[in-house]
Amino acid sequence: MSTDVVLPAFTRGTINLAAASLGAKGLTATDEFFGPLSRMLADGPAVYHAGLYDAHGKWMDGWETRRRRGPGHDHAVVALATAGRIRGFEVDTAFFTGNYPTACSIEGCHAPAGPDDRTEWVELLTASPLGPSARHFFDCMAEGLFSHVRLRIYPDGGVARLRVYGIPTLDRAEGPIDLASALSGGQVVAFSNGHYGHQRLLAPGRGVNMGDGWETGRRREPGHEWIVVKLAARATVESIVVDTAHFKGNYPDACSMQAADLTGTTGDLPTLVKAASMFWQELLPEQKLAADRIHTFDGDLVKKAGAVTHVRLNIHPDGGISRLRVFGQPAEGGKA
């Protein structure tokens, strides 16, 4: 398959609300004979094993139904990782060449307790053609808050990955909120080095292994590495948690944090923060870190910086961080 895919605008500044690693789950499907619904929600790209078969036939990395021999079509319901405003969809038929659906459509609902027979579904994507072994992108047709989607495939076949790009809702419950959490709307916007990955730094839970976080290559020159996070809302920061879970011989020696209020900023944000974030105000002075440990910094350690929209975590000089949490209170009417 060609990897030269131009990603649409709706993939920027959003997260995949249908990612199993964030908590999305397949609830029901009319058929899962060749491939379970859960495979369709995996984070990584689909893989293909030429000689791999199971008790049902050829093993495929995705949700696949049997050949339909009667009227109708197959469909599946997915509970999103968190309720959000959907901007667009990706329906990937990777490696499904003679067994892909000819078309798909998508509906959504907001049902915090789960959909039932009385749930009203809204059309988010009208029936749209699909092709073999390709990534298909579609704009969302409706505005609103959605907690579940229903993917319909016509009439049957396999879908390797479903991605639902959207903006999570911020839970403004009483008490400090983790403003860096991907499930609240926190996003990584720039970093100095992400050689071993960075995508899971803001994910829920603790890391499951050393590959589940942000890790840089070994720095061979003066200086240090950094990563910039856009908070879910403009807020005052009260405490910071840096978790080095599973990083034992490669954790950073120390960390520090800076912050800025970029409300109203225009232009290319990654370029801007790369050029200017080193001059942001100090939020957390340099603190020593230890291996495989949750570090909580609060009280007088966290400087009063007012309401901010972005933070820059510095690690000295390099290494790996499993999770970053930034707790605080959204400013009145604050929107990052």
C-alpha positions as a Python dict, from the first residue, in 0.01 Angstrom:
ca = {
    (1, 'M'): (0, 0, 0),
    (2, 'S'): (112, 354, -66),
    (3, 'T'): (196, 554, 245),
    (4, 'D'): (171, 889, 63),
    (5, 'V'): (-160, 994, 219),
    (6, 'V'): (-247, 1361, 266),
    (7, 'L'): (-433, 1389, 596),
    (8, 'P'): (-738, 1618, 591),
    (9, 'A'): (-759, 1927, 810),
    (10, 'F'): (-996, 1761, 1058),
    (11, 'T'): (-719, 1526, 1174),
    (12, 'R'): (-522, 1821, 1313),
    (13, 'G'): (-606, 1945, 1661),
    (14, 'T'): (-829, 1643, 1728),
    (15, 'I'): (-785, 1297, 1879),
    (16, 'N'): (-911, 958, 1773),
    (17, 'L'): (-1213, 914, 1997),
    (18, 'A'): (-1245, 552, 1877),
    (19, 'A'): (-901, 446, 2002),
    (20, 'A'): (-914, 135, 2221),
    (21, 'S'): (-605, 257, 2407),
    (22, 'L'): (-803, 558, 2528),
    (23, 'G'): (-1098, 345, 2636),
    (24, 'A'): (-1317, 307, 2325),
    (25, 'K'): (-1500, -27, 2306),
    (26, 'G'): (-1693, -224, 2050),
    (27, 'L'): (-2037, -294, 2198),
    (28, 'T'): (-2233, -493, 1941),
    (29, 'A'): (-2196, -621, 1588),
    (30, 'T'): (-2430, -812, 1359),
    (31, 'D'): (-2147, -1053, 1275),
    (32, 'E'): (-1781, -1105, 1378),
    (33, 'F'): (-1715, -1439, 1213),
    (34, 'F'): (-1377, -1364, 1053),
    (35, 'G'): (-1254, -1081, 1275),
    (36, 'P'): (-1372, -935, 1610),
    (37, 'L'): (-1487, -577, 1636),
    (38, 'S'): (-1210, -502, 1886),
    (39, 'R'): (-940, -530, 1618),
    (40, 'M'): (-1092, -238, 1429),
    (41, 'L'): (-1023, -3, 1721),
    (42, 'A'): (-651, -78, 1759),
    (43, 'D'): (-418, 220, 1755),
    (44, 'G'): (-145, 103, 1523),
    (45, 'P'): (-170, 50, 1148),
    (46, 'A'): (-313, -281, 1034),
    (47, 'V'): (-70, -564, 959),
    (48, 'Y'): (-85, -856, 718),
    (49, 'H'): (44, -1211, 771),
    (50, 'A'): (40, -1399, 444),
    (51, 'G'): (29, -1752, 582),
    (52, 'L'): (-173, -1699, 898),
    (53, 'Y'): (-509, -1877, 926),
    (54, 'D'): (-734, -1956, 1223),
    (55, 'A'): (-1032, -2185, 1276),
    (56, 'H'): (-1256, -1953, 1071),
    (57, 'G'): (-1024, -1892, 777),
    (58, 'K'): (-773, -1625, 678),
    (59, 'W'): (-666, -1410, 975),
    (60, 'M'): (-721, -1042, 901),
    (61, 'D'): (-635, -745, 1117),
    (62, 'G'): (-974, -580, 1151),
    (63, 'W'): (-1345, -640, 1188),
    (64, 'E'): (-1469, -880, 921),
    (65, 'T'): (-1811, -1037, 870),
    (66, 'R'): (-1895, -1349, 673),
    (67, 'R'): (-2035, -1336, 320),
    (68, 'R'): (-2395, -1226, 343),
    (69, 'R'): (-2646, -1457, 171),
    (70, 'G'): (-2965, -1261, 236),
    (71, 'P'): (-3101, -905, 236),
    (72, 'G'): (-2970, -632, 460),
    (73, 'H'): (-2623, -530, 569),
    (74, 'D'): (-2388, -554, 868),
    (75, 'H'): (-2331, -289, 1131),
    (76, 'A'): (-2149, -234, 1460),
    (77, 'V'): (-2184, 2, 1756),
    (78, 'V'): (-1878, 158, 1918),
    (79, 'A'): (-1867, 340, 2253),
    (80, 'L'): (-1623, 628, 2213),
    (81, 'A'): (-1346, 676, 2469),
    (82, 'T'): (-1521, 994, 2580),
    (83, 'A'): (-1803, 1207, 2451),
    (84, 'G'): (-1693, 1470, 2205),
    (85, 'R'): (-1765, 1681, 1901),
    (86, 'I'): (-1680, 1481, 1590),
    (87, 'R'): (-1504, 1649, 1299),
    (88, 'G'): (-1443, 1356, 1064),
    (89, 'F'): (-1384, 986, 1010),
    (90, 'E'): (-1125, 749, 868),
    (91, 'V'): (-1242, 411, 740),
    (92, 'D'): (-935, 206, 652),
    (93, 'T'): (-972, -110, 443),
    (94, 'A'): (-600, -196, 462),
    (95, 'F'): (-530, -544, 315),
    (96, 'F'): (-898, -607, 244),
    (97, 'T'): (-878, -645, -132),
    (98, 'G'): (-1151, -891, -233),
    (99, 'N'): (-1348, -871, 87),
    (100, 'Y'): (-1398, -499, 155),
    (101, 'P'): (-1745, -341, 182),
    (102, 'T'): (-1861, -147, -122),
    (103, 'A'): (-1983, 142, 96),
    (104, 'C'): (-2034, 258, 453),
    (105, 'S'): (-2240, 507, 651),
    (106, 'I'): (-2212, 629, 1011),
    (107, 'E'): (-2460, 745, 1271),
    (108, 'G'): (-2403, 890, 1616),
    (109, 'C'): (-2586, 940, 1945),
    (110, 'H'): (-2527, 1090, 2287),
    (111, 'A'): (-2624, 825, 2538),
    (112, 'P'): (-2407, 843, 2854),
    (113, 'A'): (-2571, 528, 2994),
    (114, 'G'): (-2542, 345, 2663),
    (115, 'P'): (-2779, 331, 2365),
    (116, 'D'): (-3102, 132, 2378),
    (117, 'D'): (-3412, 82, 2163),
    (118, 'R'): (-3532, 436, 2240),
    (119, 'T'): (-3206, 606, 2144),
    (120, 'E'): (-3226, 859, 1863),
    (121, 'W'): (-2942, 825, 1613),
    (122, 'V'): (-2820, 1114, 1397),
    (123, 'E'): (-2674, 1060, 1050),
    (124, 'L'): (-2309, 1168, 1054),
    (125, 'L'): (-2205, 1022, 719),
    (126, 'T'): (-2438, 929, 436),
    (127, 'A'): (-2369, 608, 242),
    (128, 'S'): (-2027, 661, 82),
    (129, 'P'): (-1822, 436, -147),
    (130, 'L'): (-1520, 239, -24),
    (131, 'G'): (-1235, 85, -218),
    (132, 'P'): (-985, -196, -161),
    (133, 'S'): (-691, -157, 78),
    (134, 'A'): (-710, 220, 120),
    (135, 'R'): (-759, 490, 382),
    (136, 'H'): (-1089, 673, 324),
    (137, 'F'): (-1153, 1009, 492),
    (138, 'F'): (-1497, 1167, 539),
    (139, 'D'): (-1617, 1490, 698),
    (140, 'C'): (-1875, 1465, 974),
    (141, 'M'): (-2210, 1594, 850),
    (142, 'A'): (-2364, 1694, 1185),
    (143, 'E'): (-2280, 1913, 1484),
    (144, 'G'): (-2339, 1807, 1840),
    (145, 'L'): (-2208, 1595, 2122),
    (146, 'F'): (-2174, 1221, 2058),
    (147, 'S'): (-2078, 932, 2285),
    (148, 'H'): (-2138, 641, 2043),
    (149, 'V'): (-2117, 575, 1671),
    (150, 'R'): (-2278, 307, 1457),
    (151, 'L'): (-2083, 199, 1150),
    (152, 'R'): (-2287, 39, 873),
    (153, 'I'): (-2111, -155, 596),
    (154, 'Y'): (-2282, -250, 270),
    (155, 'P'): (-2347, -534, 245),
    (156, 'D'): (-2067, -712, 437),
    (157, 'G'): (-1689, -747, 448),
    (158, 'G'): (-1396, -614, 646),
    (159, 'V'): (-1277, -283, 789),
    (160, 'A'): (-921, -274, 923),
    (161, 'R'): (-950, 47, 1127),
    (162, 'L'): (-1217, 299, 1219),
    (163, 'R'): (-1092, 633, 1347),
    (164, 'V'): (-1326, 902, 1474),
    (165, 'Y'): (-1151, 1239, 1489),
    (166, 'G'): (-1300, 1481, 1738),
    (167, 'I'): (-1258, 1714, 2032),
    (168, 'P'): (-1339, 1569, 2377),
    (169, 'T'): (-1568, 1752, 2613),
    (170, 'L'): (-1407, 1892, 2925),
    (171, 'D'): (-1555, 1756, 3245),
    (172, 'R'): (-1579, 2065, 3465),
    (173, 'A'): (-1640, 1870, 3784),
    (174, 'E'): (-1554, 2018, 4121),
    (175, 'G'): (-1189, 1998, 4214),
    (176, 'P'): (-872, 2008, 4003),
    (177, 'I'): (-891, 1862, 3652),
    (178, 'D'): (-611, 1689, 3461),
    (179, 'L'): (-588, 1952, 3188),
    (180, 'A'): (-320, 1760, 3000),
    (181, 'S'): (-527, 1444, 2963),
    (182, 'A'): (-605, 1342, 2606),
    (183, 'L'): (-955, 1251, 2727),
    (184, 'S'): (-1011, 1611, 2834),
    (185, 'G'): (-864, 1761, 2518),
    (186, 'G'): (-495, 1797, 2601),
    (187, 'Q'): (-267, 1766, 2298),
    (188, 'V'): (103, 1744, 2222),
    (189, 'V'): (181, 2022, 1974),
    (190, 'A'): (563, 2012, 1948),
    (191, 'F'): (869, 1835, 2085),
    (192, 'S'): (1244, 1837, 2042),
    (193, 'N'): (1284, 1461, 2001),
    (194, 'G'): (1041, 1171, 1995),
    (195, 'H'): (1262, 897, 1858),
    (196, 'Y'): (1089, 615, 2047),
    (197, 'G'): (743, 773, 2043),
    (198, 'H'): (541, 1036, 2226),
    (199, 'Q'): (176, 958, 2147),
    (200, 'R'): (91, 797, 2482),
    (201, 'L'): (228, 1064, 2715),
    (202, 'L'): (-122, 1205, 2780),
    (203, 'A'): (-314, 875, 2776),
    (204, 'P'): (-520, 750, 3071),
    (205, 'G'): (-378, 505, 3325),
    (206, 'R'): (-15, 418, 3390),
    (207, 'G'): (212, 295, 3115),
    (208, 'V'): (210, -81, 3057),
    (209, 'N'): (573, -99, 2943),
    (210, 'M'): (867, 117, 2839),
    (211, 'G'): (717, 172, 2495),
    (212, 'D'): (407, 333, 2643),
    (213, 'G'): (508, 697, 2684),
    (214, 'W'): (749, 960, 2548),
    (215, 'E'): (1113, 864, 2502),
    (216, 'T'): (1390, 1051, 2324),
    (217, 'G'): (1705, 926, 2159),
    (218, 'R'): (2029, 958, 2358),
    (219, 'R'): (2141, 1319, 2347),
    (220, 'R'): (2500, 1359, 2225),
    (221, 'E'): (2530, 1736, 2254),
    (222, 'P'): (2473, 2005, 2518),
    (223, 'G'): (2120, 2104, 2614),
    (224, 'H'): (1808, 1907, 2697),
    (225, 'E'): (1487, 1771, 2543),
    (226, 'W'): (1137, 1916, 2576),
    (227, 'I'): (774, 1864, 2479),
    (228, 'V'): (493, 2123, 2457),
    (229, 'V'): (134, 2038, 2554),
    (230, 'K'): (-176, 2241, 2476),
    (231, 'L'): (-401, 2221, 2781),
    (232, 'A'): (-768, 2131, 2751),
    (233, 'A'): (-862, 2480, 2871),
    (234, 'R'): (-703, 2805, 2975),
    (235, 'A'): (-638, 2742, 3343),
    (236, 'T'): (-433, 2802, 3655),
    (237, 'V'): (-202, 2510, 3732),
    (238, 'E'): (-200, 2370, 4086),
    (239, 'S'): (1, 2048, 4064),
    (240, 'I'): (209, 1846, 3819),
    (241, 'V'): (263, 1470, 3804),
    (242, 'V'): (554, 1318, 3615),
    (243, 'D'): (548, 938, 3601),
    (244, 'T'): (861, 745, 3498),
    (245, 'A'): (688, 403, 3510),
    (246, 'H'): (908, 130, 3354),
    (247, 'F'): (1190, 376, 3280),
    (248, 'K'): (1474, 244, 3497),
    (249, 'G'): (1806, 284, 3314),
    (250, 'N'): (1685, 561, 3089),
    (251, 'Y'): (1474, 799, 3299),
    (252, 'P'): (1567, 1170, 3289),
    (253, 'D'): (1792, 1301, 3564),
    (254, 'A'): (1557, 1593, 3625),
    (255, 'C'): (1262, 1784, 3488),
    (256, 'S'): (1127, 2138, 3487),
    (257, 'M'): (824, 2311, 3337),
    (258, 'Q'): (744, 2642, 3172),
    (259, 'A'): (407, 2786, 3073),
    (260, 'A'): (246, 3052, 2856),
    (261, 'D'): (-92, 3199, 2773),
    (262, 'L'): (-124, 3182, 2395),
    (263, 'T'): (-486, 3291, 2381),
    (264, 'G'): (-558, 3455, 2047),
    (265, 'T'): (-233, 3340, 1889),
    (266, 'T'): (-250, 3295, 1513),
    (267, 'G'): (-16, 3129, 1267),
    (268, 'D'): (161, 2794, 1272),
    (269, 'L'): (161, 2692, 1639),
    (270, 'P'): (434, 2422, 1624),
    (271, 'T'): (673, 2665, 1457),
    (272, 'L'): (588, 2936, 1709),
    (273, 'V'): (645, 2722, 2018),
    (274, 'K'): (971, 2579, 1885),
    (275, 'A'): (1102, 2932, 1843),
    (276, 'A'): (966, 3091, 2160),
    (277, 'S'): (884, 2832, 2428),
    (278, 'M'): (1235, 2840, 2578),
    (279, 'F'): (1151, 3193, 2696),
    (280, 'W'): (820, 3109, 2862),
    (281, 'Q'): (778, 3177, 3234),
    (282, 'E'): (895, 2916, 3480),
    (283, 'L'): (619, 2708, 3637),
    (284, 'L'): (827, 2435, 3801),
    (285, 'P'): (1198, 2479, 3880),
    (286, 'E'): (1429, 2191, 3797),
    (287, 'Q'): (1346, 1883, 4009),
    (288, 'K'): (1532, 1554, 4042),
    (289, 'L'): (1360, 1240, 3911),
    (290, 'A'): (1392, 874, 4003),
    (291, 'A'): (1342, 548, 3817),
    (292, 'D'): (997, 389, 3777),
    (293, 'R'): (817, 630, 4009),
    (294, 'I'): (525, 872, 4026),
    (295, 'H'): (653, 1221, 4113),
    (296, 'T'): (400, 1477, 4237),
    (297, 'F'): (495, 1845, 4249),
    (298, 'D'): (253, 2082, 4422),
    (299, 'G'): (225, 2351, 4685),
    (300, 'D'): (499, 2613, 4681),
    (301, 'L'): (700, 2416, 4426),
    (302, 'V'): (454, 2518, 4154),
    (303, 'K'): (492, 2889, 4089),
    (304, 'K'): (195, 3120, 4049),
    (305, 'A'): (183, 3182, 3677),
    (306, 'G'): (-175, 3297, 3629),
    (307, 'A'): (-398, 3143, 3365),
    (308, 'V'): (-207, 2958, 3090),
    (309, 'T'): (-297, 2759, 2781),
    (310, 'H'): (29, 2570, 2711),
    (311, 'V'): (303, 2405, 2915),
    (312, 'R'): (651, 2295, 2818),
    (313, 'L'): (795, 1994, 3004),
    (314, 'N'): (1175, 1994, 2996),
    (315, 'I'): (1370, 1676, 3071),
    (316, 'H'): (1739, 1702, 3159),
    (317, 'P'): (1916, 1590, 2955),
    (318, 'D'): (1708, 1319, 2782),
    (319, 'G'): (1527, 990, 2849),
    (320, 'G'): (1174, 863, 2895),
    (321, 'I'): (856, 976, 3069),
    (322, 'S'): (554, 747, 3085),
    (323, 'R'): (279, 998, 3173),
    (324, 'L'): (237, 1370, 3234),
    (325, 'R'): (-54, 1510, 3439),
    (326, 'V'): (-121, 1881, 3486),
    (327, 'F'): (-395, 1950, 3739),
    (328, 'G'): (-566, 2283, 3776),
    (329, 'Q'): (-879, 2492, 3756),
    (330, 'P'): (-1012, 2627, 3425),
    (331, 'A'): (-1017, 3006, 3418),
    (332, 'E'): (-1358, 3169, 3395),
    (333, 'G'): (-1476, 3114, 3039),
    (334, 'G'): (-1135, 2963, 2970),
    (335, 'K'): (-1082, 2785, 2638),
    (336, 'A'): (-734, 2681, 2531),
}
